[in-house]
């Protein structure tokens, strides 16, 4: 049962917009950033919602590793492709522009793809494919990130958590929506564990000596220092649990995120220079949009996609389980539960919100005060 206080969506949205504006983000851009964060909380993916508002965005703006004003440069533009240089501005703003362009192109030509270089954290990866779904199209995206994952048989963090994300329209109330890191656990989840004082489950993180580690606060420090690494999907450091699959997909995302846009990769994305001083992250993202109308039509696609999902949910259940879910269903259920209640805000995030409010003298009062 949820015990955290709720803040209405309207109040939180207004606050986030004004807070971003107070740190130099233009109003229209601030509205995009706020909506991306809140979309994560609507789905219950709290590792990428308001939990990350201050440490990932505000603190980086203050530190100088994220530019509040996003200078979007179109490096290359063809009828079906786009390459953007975000010049270390808000990754969410550059990605929103990218998806708008790709959706328009796919509407004309059936498919479109793009890549962004010199970007920053672009929020919940699933936000971008969902923009395509709202237009009756299929969306695919991925992004590289700070080195976190060790390759199979290795213990050095080389690859980012590198989500590979899909969303597809169905004839149901919700789309098929798969947004997963290619590691067993993503860094944001460990940050969340640290906030609530919980250990990271054993087997998700390995030390340089190959041992499993669980202290969430220590893991976050060791990831930065290179003394710990996340295990790829399947596990590690060996291949007994087929962790080479997660390692392989993480590498796919790394290559597409960097090579399509001609951007940096892996150890060049740490956010610190050779002397340990903060520097820009220079992340890369890739995006693809597919228009089902150019195949057998949107209605046919939605019906078959829905039939597949319904068949999966209706299949035989394992002993002790009474329900099978398809990707996107749990997020839809959580949104139905939270639609009227608002955003649940834990104590650590409450303190961060009040700190930003007081520092910028923003005229807000919250129900948790």
Secondary structure, 3 states (H helix, E strand, C coil): CCCCEEECHHHHHHHHHHHHHHCCCCHHHHHHHHHHHHHHHHCCCHHHCHHHHHHHHHHHHHHCCCCCCCCCEEEEECCCEEEEECCCCCHHHHHHHHHHHHHHHHHHHCEEEEEEEEECCCCCCHHHHHHHHCCCEEEEEEECCCCCEECCCCCCEEECCCCEEEEECCCCCCCEEEEECCECCCHHHHHHHHHCCCCCCCCCEEECCCCECCCHHHHHHHHHHCCEEECECCCCCCCCCCHHHHHHHHHHHHHHHHHCCCCCCHHHHCCECCCCCECCCCEEEEEEEEEHHHCCCHHHHHHHHHHHHHHHHCCCCCCCCCCCCCCCHHHHHHHHHHCCCCEEECHHHHHHHHHHHHHHCCCCCCCCC
